[in-house]
Amino acid sequence: MNVPRFLRTASATCAAAAARPVRFAAGPSPVACIASQLLQRSHASTAATASALPSDPTSHPAFFTGNPHYYDAIMDLNKLIRKYELPFTKEELSAKAHKIPVKWMSIDLMRSILHFKLDDPSYSALITKLNILATKIDESPEIMEKLSQFISPGQSFSVASASKTKLDEFGRGYALASKKKARAQVWTVKGDGQFFVNGVPLAEYFTELDHRQTCTRALEVLGKLTDYNIWALTKGGGFTGQAGAISVALARTLLAHDPSAVKHFSELGLTKIDRRQKERKKTGQPSARAKNQWVKR
């Protein structure tokens, strides 16, 4: 009996659809192919994991730490540090910081890619050891191979040559730098020791002696206080930040005139920008770190 479509019930429609013959294409179904591929990958992954794990995992020294991947890496780095006799202090490491030729993974990348359970102190400890070993990376393929797993994706161990300041056609050196919220641009040229900041003589712009000494520190190191004429433009921040920014920019411009001072300036940190910022005041506290006195009653 033919029933009009608008009078059919849902059950009648389903029954009619089920009664129609279903034709399958020749060969295995797509679902079966996908299931087979996933099964093969699962077997391969299981076999690789089994071959990588020791026969008795509890015999591994980092097994009961709760963070075996991280402590494995720390122990391997410590072995290399002892092998190559690199027990640097923080002061020695900061002096060699310019030799570190690579950018390391961020804490989030180490958590996701290397499966490390990291907080800020443990991440800092790991980066310190990596920096210690990186100072000898050119002398040992073993160190390079070990550190290669910690570099940021897309980076390599090729030393990034710093952009060298060059003199223009008028014999001027130019550089810019920053300190906290202050920014500075500096031009230097051979002269008789004139120093202007924002069009004003140095002694008039910076009335404090400490600020003037900060600005001219690179000249004092070279012993050439009266050998150059200097023009500086600065804005933002306070006098201390502006003086620091001018100091770094001036040191960089002097390298264009005297490239032999690169090593000396780097050891003293004269050409390195200080990225630190003032810590903000906290809500409910008188300042960034200070706390209100606690009163019991």
C-alpha positions in Angstrom: 0.0 0.0 0.0 1.4 3.3 -1.0 1.1 5.9 1.8 1.5 9.6 0.9 4.8 11.0 2.2 3.1 13.6 4.5 1.2 10.7 6.2 4.2 8.5 6.9 5.4 8.1 10.5 9.0 8.2 11.5 9.1 4.5 12.1 7.7 3.8 8.6 10.3 6.1 7.0 13.1 4.3 8.9 11.8 0.9 7.9 11.6 2.0 4.3 15.2 3.2 4.4 16.4 0.0 6.0 14.7 -2.1 3.3 16.7 -0.5 0.6 19.8 -2.5 -0.6 23.2 -1.1 0.4 26.0 -1.5 -2.1 29.7 -1.4 -0.9 32.6 -0.5 -3.0 35.1 -3.3 -3.8 38.1 -3.6 -1.5 38.5 -2.7 2.2 36.4 0.1 3.7 38.1 3.5 4.6 37.3 2.9 8.3 39.2 -0.4 8.2 42.2 1.2 6.5 42.4 4.0 9.2 42.0 1.5 12.0 44.8 -0.6 10.5 47.1 2.4 10.3 46.4 3.4 13.8 47.1 -0.1 15.1 50.4 -0.2 13.3 51.5 3.1 14.7 50.4 2.0 18.2 52.5 -1.2 17.9 55.5 0.8 16.6 55.3 3.4 19.4 55.0 0.6 22.0 58.0 -1.2 20.7 60.1 2.0 20.6 59.1 2.9 24.2 59.8 -0.6 25.4 63.3 -0.5 23.8 64.1 2.9 25.4 63.1 1.9 28.9 65.4 0.0 31.1 64.5 -3.5 32.2 63.9 -2.3 35.7 62.7 1.3 35.8 63.0 1.5 39.6 66.8 1.1 39.3 67.1 4.5 37.6 68.3 7.2 40.1 65.6 9.7 39.0 62.7 7.2 39.0 61.3 8.2 42.4 61.7 12.0 42.0 58.4 12.5 40.3 60.2 14.5 37.6 62.6 12.0 36.0 63.0 13.8 32.7 64.2 17.0 34.3 66.6 15.3 36.8 68.0 13.1 34.0 68.9 16.3 32.1 70.4 17.9 35.3 72.6 14.9 36.0 73.8 14.8 32.4 74.7 18.5 32.4 76.5 18.1 35.8 78.6 15.3 34.4 79.7 17.5 31.5 80.4 20.4 33.8 82.6 18.2 36.0 84.3 16.5 33.0 85.3 19.8 31.4 86.0 21.5 34.8 83.6 24.4 34.5 82.5 25.4 38.0 81.9 29.0 37.2 80.7 31.5 39.8 77.8 33.9 38.9 80.3 36.7 38.4 82.4 34.7 36.0 79.4 33.5 34.1 78.0 37.0 33.7 81.4 38.1 32.3 81.2 35.3 29.7 77.5 35.9 28.8 78.4 37.5 25.5 79.9 34.1 24.4 76.6 32.3 24.7 75.6 31.7 21.0 72.0 30.5 21.3 68.5 31.2 22.6 67.2 28.5 24.9 63.6 27.1 25.1 61.1 29.0 27.2 59.7 27.3 30.3 56.5 26.6 28.5 58.3 24.9 25.6 60.3 22.7 28.0 57.1 21.7 29.7 55.3 20.7 26.5 58.2 19.4 24.3 60.6 17.9 26.9 57.9 17.0 29.5 59.7 18.7 32.3 57.8 19.7 35.4 59.2 23.1 35.9 58.8 26.1 38.2 60.8 29.4 38.0 63.7 28.3 40.3 64.2 24.9 38.6 64.1 26.6 35.2 66.6 29.2 36.3 68.9 26.4 37.6 68.7 24.5 34.3 69.4 27.7 32.2 72.4 28.5 34.4 73.9 25.1 33.7 73.2 25.4 30.0 74.9 28.8 29.9 78.0 27.4 31.7 78.3 24.6 29.1 77.5 27.0 26.2 80.8 28.9 26.9 82.7 25.8 25.7 80.4 24.8 22.9 82.9 25.5 20.1 85.5 23.3 21.8 83.5 20.1 22.3 81.1 18.3 19.9 79.8 16.3 22.9 78.6 19.5 24.6 77.0 20.7 21.3 75.1 17.5 20.9 73.8 17.6 24.4 72.7 21.2 24.3 71.1 20.9 20.9 67.9 19.5 22.5 67.4 22.6 24.6 67.6 25.3 21.9 64.5 27.1 20.9 62.8 25.8 17.8 64.1 27.6 14.7 67.4 28.6 16.4 70.8 27.2 15.8 74.3 27.4 17.3 75.6 29.8 14.8 76.8 32.8 16.6 74.7 35.8 15.8 77.2 38.5 15.0 76.2 41.8 16.7 75.4 44.6 14.3 78.6 46.6 14.2 78.3 50.3 14.4 80.0 51.9 11.4 81.0 55.5 10.6 78.9 57.3 8.0 80.3 59.5 5.2 80.9 62.4 7.6 82.9 60.2 10.1 80.0 60.1 12.7 79.2 57.1 14.8 75.5 56.5 15.8 73.8 54.2 18.2 70.7 54.0 20.4 70.0 52.4 23.7 67.5 52.2 26.6 67.4 52.0 30.4 64.1 51.4 32.1 61.7 53.8 30.5 64.4 56.1 29.1 65.6 56.0 25.4 68.7 57.7 24.0 70.3 58.3 20.6 74.0 59.3 20.5 76.2 60.7 17.7 80.0 60.9 18.1 82.6 62.5 15.9 86.3 63.4 16.4 86.5 66.7 18.2 87.6 68.6 21.3 85.4 67.1 24.0 82.0 68.9 23.6 79.1 67.0 25.0 75.5 68.1 24.4 72.3 66.4 25.7 69.0 67.6 24.0 70.8 70.7 22.8 72.1 71.6 26.3 75.6 71.2 27.6 76.1 68.0 29.7 76.8 69.9 33.0 73.6 71.9 32.6 71.3 69.0 31.7 72.7 66.6 34.4 73.3 68.7 37.6 74.2 65.6 39.6 77.9 64.4 39.4 76.9 60.7 39.4 74.8 61.2 36.3 77.6 63.0 34.4 80.1 60.3 35.4 77.7 57.6 34.2 77.4 59.3 30.8 81.2 59.6 30.3 82.2 56.2 31.7 83.1 54.8 28.3 85.3 57.8 27.5 87.1 57.4 30.9 87.8 53.8 30.2 89.4 54.7 26.9 91.1 57.7 28.4 89.7 60.0 25.7 87.5 62.5 27.5 88.5 65.3 25.1 88.9 63.4 21.8 85.2 63.4 20.6 82.3 65.7 20.2 79.1 64.1 21.3 75.4 64.9 20.7 72.7 63.0 22.6 68.9 63.0 22.3 67.0 61.4 25.2 63.5 61.1 26.4 61.4 59.2 28.9 62.2 58.0 32.4 64.2 60.0 34.9 67.7 61.4 35.0 69.2 58.1 36.2 67.6 56.1 33.4 68.5 58.7 30.8 72.1 58.8 32.0 72.3 54.9 31.8 70.8 54.9 28.3 73.3 57.6 27.1 76.2 55.6 28.6 75.4 52.4 26.6 74.7 54.3 23.4 77.9 56.3 23.7 80.0 53.1 24.3 78.5 51.5 21.2 79.3 54.6 19.0 82.9 54.6 20.3 83.4 51.1 19.0 82.9 52.5 15.5 85.9 54.7 16.1 88.0 52.1 18.1 86.9 48.5 17.3 89.8 47.2 19.5 87.8 48.2 22.6 85.1 45.6 22.0 86.4 43.0 24.4 87.2 45.5 27.1 83.7 47.1 26.9 82.0 43.7 26.8 83.8 42.5 30.0 82.8 45.7 31.8 79.2 45.4 30.4 79.3 48.9 28.9 77.5 47.9 25.7 74.8 45.7 27.2 71.3 47.1 27.7 69.9 46.6 31.1 66.4 45.1 30.5 65.3 45.3 34.1 62.2 47.5 34.9 61.0 49.0 38.1 58.7 46.6 39.9 55.2 48.0 40.2 53.5 48.9 43.5 51.2 46.1 44.8 47.5 46.7 45.8 47.1 47.1 49.6 50.9 47.5 50.1 52.8 50.8 50.6 55.3 49.8 47.8 56.5 47.0 45.6 57.9 44.8 48.4 57.2 46.6 51.6 54.3 45.3 53.7 52.1 47.1 56.3 52.9 46.3 59.9 50.7 43.4 61.1 48.7 44.2 64.2 47.2 41.3 66.1 44.5 43.4 67.8 
